[in-house]
Structure formats: structure tokens, C-alpha cells
Amino acid sequence: MRAALIPAAFTLAVTLTAAATPALAAPRQYAGLVIDATGSRIASVDTVTAGHASITLRTAKDGRIVSTIDPCATCSYSGLSFAADGTLAFLARDRAAGVVRLHVARGDAPLQTVATIKGIAQTPRFSPDGKHIALLVTIGAAKEAGAAQAGVRQVGEIGEKNDEQRLAVFALGSAPVAADAVKPLSPSGRYIYEYDWAPDGTELVVTSALGNGDANWWVATLDAVNAQSGAVRQIAKPATQLNFPRVSPDGQTVAYIGGLMSDFGSVGGDVWTVPLAGGAPVNITAGAKATATSLDWTKAGLRATLLAGDQAQLASVTPGTGFSPPLFSRPASFAAGDGRASFSADGNHVATIMQDFTHAPAIIAGKLGSPRQITHDNDDVLPIVTARSIRWQNEGFDVQGWLLAPIAADPSKKAPMITIVHGGPAAASIPGFVDRGGTAEMIRAGYYVFLPNPRGSYGQGEAFTAANKRDFGGGDLRDILTGIDAVEKVAPVDDARLGLTGGSYGGFMAMWANTQTNRFKAIVAGAGLSSWISYYGTNGINAWMLPFFGKPLYEDFDAYKAPSAIYFMKTARTPSFIYVGERDIEVPPTQSIEYWHALKELGVPTSLVIYADEGHGIRSPANAADLQKRVIGWFDKYLAAQ
């Protein structure tokens, strides 16, 4: 029996106002959001039309715009940060000039330039006394920060020179520091990923690693940098990956999110604490059936954002009791400048950007347990999908995913469906407004879209995230296949017209599934892995694999061979379109070439596109448009009604 797909109303207690009429332009986008110490003002980077953005300051009470800051018509803005007295710091990046300027804005006073960095910079933060600003700087950067960005070309003697992201500290009230006068505080050779000031201003707590910053985040340690000398002392060497180091208001303890993470920036885990003086970290949320995704330490205690199944949540965290019952919970996603929510100094007020599949982004703000929508720029943007959360059980696991359908889909007619496997694997598909991009184009072409979160994903605690260790393409693939079964019980999906796609780890799953099942009739694999053995020695980030495989390749070849599609190609039958970035250092294009070559030799319909100058993701608008056209064309060719 087939049940009609029920539109997901996503009625929120903070109800994002229902869309009324089609918008002629793209929804207004908000980024970099931060709330001030008192909880009364909010700053964000707003994009009204494609292209240039500006900084907007609003009242947190009702969203009324107080002022707009836009000193550079050719710059992009980021790094918004309030001092305790309400002074706002931000970064203005002039790509044409190759510089980033650190500015501060105080009320009606003229904008002050604190420093100019030749290269890239991020994350300015005021010292506790408000007299200095710290900043992460990469002087003379050869590439954008992060392994997902396009890498430098591997020519000449490789591996001898790497970008270094270091801490710099600037005194306020002095003359602007020129680009050639910027002197980093932290030592050369150590890459700083994140940091937080100690309350007395004598130290900065950092996550850092020696050597190549792209490659070594997975072995980063928790350290302290002396604010005067730059000397480094180790606080702890956690057994897990770590993010969001936060120092307690009394300066005694550091909290961080620790867990099994496969990508820097894709944060998920438990909350751990360790004495600032050093010691053994303690997991204070062990066994939780939720994933912490960002963290802050306010005067009222620890505040966290969580992913719990299909719910984004706000919660407090207490040693001994772990996460509180949710203070705010919605089937949506949260975003802010530094984390997924921004909290007032007393921890009682919050602001975040919230959206779901059918509601465009809006800023919500207010008391911690009852924030409300304060922006209404996107109220008239109509959704193009219906959405529902799908839950199913497989092999003792409770699994969750999202099913999207065209808003005008006829429930009496069977339709093709495309399953999109997220990257990671430590990540999750979460709600985001479907407006443009690959998913939107699939919906407009008449496809149902399934977004599963199989074992290995965030959202159900660390045990679930770790459940695919040494089992890539095993239980997680079975979770996806049983999830499709669950979808077909509640939606008019044609099992004879199923497509599969994904990027990165999702690209691996697409390549691998072709050798394990003939259920899919068309596959698109983006930046996928075809051989974990050849991948190990050719990618730029192989430290990420050790927590998942348990040993280096050279000590356990069989573990890496077992999930490698290239060894099972004789069973591959599904037509596959493959794409990858030319300068992808996370998953080099050789992985796609190897897979494409095998399909060609075996007579399986295939096509491979390598996009020039792209990294781990297709970012150029022209390339992205070309990719969307090719993807839809591929699925249309093989999933058309018989």
C-alpha cells in the first residue's frame, strides 16, 4: 500500500511566518551573526541580492535595523565580534588587493582600522579588558584556509613549504599596523585552528598542530599560548578530534567538543572538560543520544547547540548531569558566526539564523527558552518542496532521514527518486531552505529526494557516529537501502527509477554501491574514492582515516582493500557520471580517473568531468551551473518513465 506524501508544515513555536507570494529575487541571506554581551543588539552580514553584502546592526528585541556598515564596495565581510562595551570588530577582505583589514566600530565614531594583513585572516576576538584584539592570520597565504579549498599545484619540491595560520594580537588605540609590520604572536611551525581568551588575558587557549595545517587537524592538541611571549604549553592531548575550546569564567577549566570527526568545521561529539593548568580530559556528556555541534561558556554556565535526530536544539551542560532537557528544539537548522548560536554574556539570551526545507532563513532572538522571529525579509518566499522526517530501524539501530518532494507532486502517480548521501562520514543532512542548487534542480525536474543519515552520522550520540568504524560501505549502505524501503511504504516512489548521488564520502558510497547492488539505475559520484589503498598515499589529509581504520595502511592492507570499489568492478552495472575538482587535495582526481577507467573498460556507460582550478567542491558559478545541467541530464536519461 502506498500512502500519499504528507506536506511537512514544520509549525514552530517560533513560527517562521508562512510564505505568501513568490519572491522575484533570491531570499535575503544572513551570515556571521553575533549578539552583544547584553543581549540587546545583533550584528550580521546580510546579502540582499547576489554579489555584495553589508554589515547590519539590529535590535534583538524586534529586529529593527539600527545601522549599516559598508566601508568597501569591493570587499567581503566576516569575523563579526562584540567587545563587552559594545564595540564591534570585523574583517573586510579585498581580494583584488590581496589584503584583509581589521576594523572596529564604536557607536557614531569614525571607523578605525586596526591592522592590515597581507594574506588571509579570521576570527577576531577582544581581550577580556577590551584593550587588545587577537586574530588568526596567514601571511602570504598561497591558498584559502582549509583542506576543502583548492590546493596549490604539486610542482617542484613538494611538502617543504606550507601556509601557517598563527595568532596575532593588536593593541587598540594605537596607529594602524601596516601589512609589513604584522608580527604573529604564536611561533612559526605551529598551525592554530581555534582559540579563546583566558579571563585574565594572560593566555589564549588554542587547538593547534605542528606542520601542515590542512593535514594535521586530526591530531591537534589543546594548548595555551602566552599572551606576552607567545610561548606554548600543552594542556591536553585528547584521544578524539576537538573543536570549540572555551574557558570558564573563573579561568579554571577548559571545555571543548570532542568526538569522531572526519572534517574540520563539521563538528560533532560530546562535551569534555579539562583543567586549564593541564590534566586528563573528562567526558561530561558520555552516553548522550545527541550530538553537540557548538559550545559557549557563559556566566550562567555552558551552553550548547545539539543535533538530536531530526531536531536542532539549545541546551545547557552541567558536569555530572550532562545535557539538560532541550531549552529550545525545532526540526530546523541553526547558524551563527562562531558556532550555531550566539549567546549573551549572562547566557540568558540567544540569537541564531534558523531555516528549514520550506522556510527561508530568518533571525530569531530572545530569551534562551523562547526566542522569536525578528526578521521578516523572506516571509513571502514560497517553498518548492514538501518535507517529512523518516525514521526506520535496521540491525538494532534507529535511523533517520529526510524525504523531499515537489510541492505539486501528484500522490497518485509514481515518481523517480534520487538518494543523496552526505559527506563526512561524520556529518548529517539537516534542514536547509530549498531554493537553488543541486537539490532544488532535482525537485524542479520532478524528482523526490531522499537524504538519509545512516550509522556514522551525527545526531544520535557518539556510539552511532562510531558505528561504521572499519565498516565503510557495510552497515551504512544497508541503512540507506532499508531507508529507501521505508520511504516506499509512505510515498509514491517508483523502485524501478532510483538514482544515487553524493560528494566526498557520499561520492565513495555512490561508487561503492555500484559494486554491491543493482537497485539504482543511475549514479552520480562527486569527488569519490574508488581505492582506499591508492587514496591513502595520494591525498593530503590521510590522518583522518586512522580513527576509522584503526591502523595505517602499511600495517593493515586488508582493512583498506575491503571497502575499495576498484577491487569489485566486475559487478558494477549502473551508468555513472563522475566529477571532481582539478586541485582537490582531500580526494585527488586520480580516484575518479581510476574508477572511470574501469567502467569504460568494462563497457558501463560513464562520463567524467574534472573542473579546472576547483578544490573539494565546485564553487565557481559557471562550473556549478554546468555541473547541475549535467547531473539532471544524466538522471533524466536513465530514470525517465518507461
Secondary structure by P-SEA (a helix, b strand, c coil): ccccccccccccccccccccccccccccccccccccccccbbbbbccccccbbbbbbbbccccccccccccccccccccccccccbbbbbbbbcccccbbbbbbbcccccccccccccccccbbbbcccccbbbbbbbccccccccccccccccccccccbbbbbbbbbbbcccccccccccccccccccccccccccccccbbbbbcccccccccccbbbbbcccccccbbbbccccccccccccccccccbbbbbbccccccccbbbbbbbbbccccccccccccccbbbcbbbbccccccccccccccccccccccccccccccccccccccccccccccccccccbbbbbbcccccbbbbbcccccccccccccccccccbbbbbbbbccccccccbbbbccccccccbbbbbbbbbbcccccccccccccccaaaaaaaabbbbbbbbcccccccccccccccccccccaaaaaaaaaaaaaaacccccccbbbbbcccaaaaaaaaaaaccccccbbbbccccccaaaaaacccccccccccccccccccccccccccccccccccccbbbbbbbcccccccaaaaaaaaaaaaaacccbbbbbbcccccccccaaaaaaaaaaaaaaaaaccccc
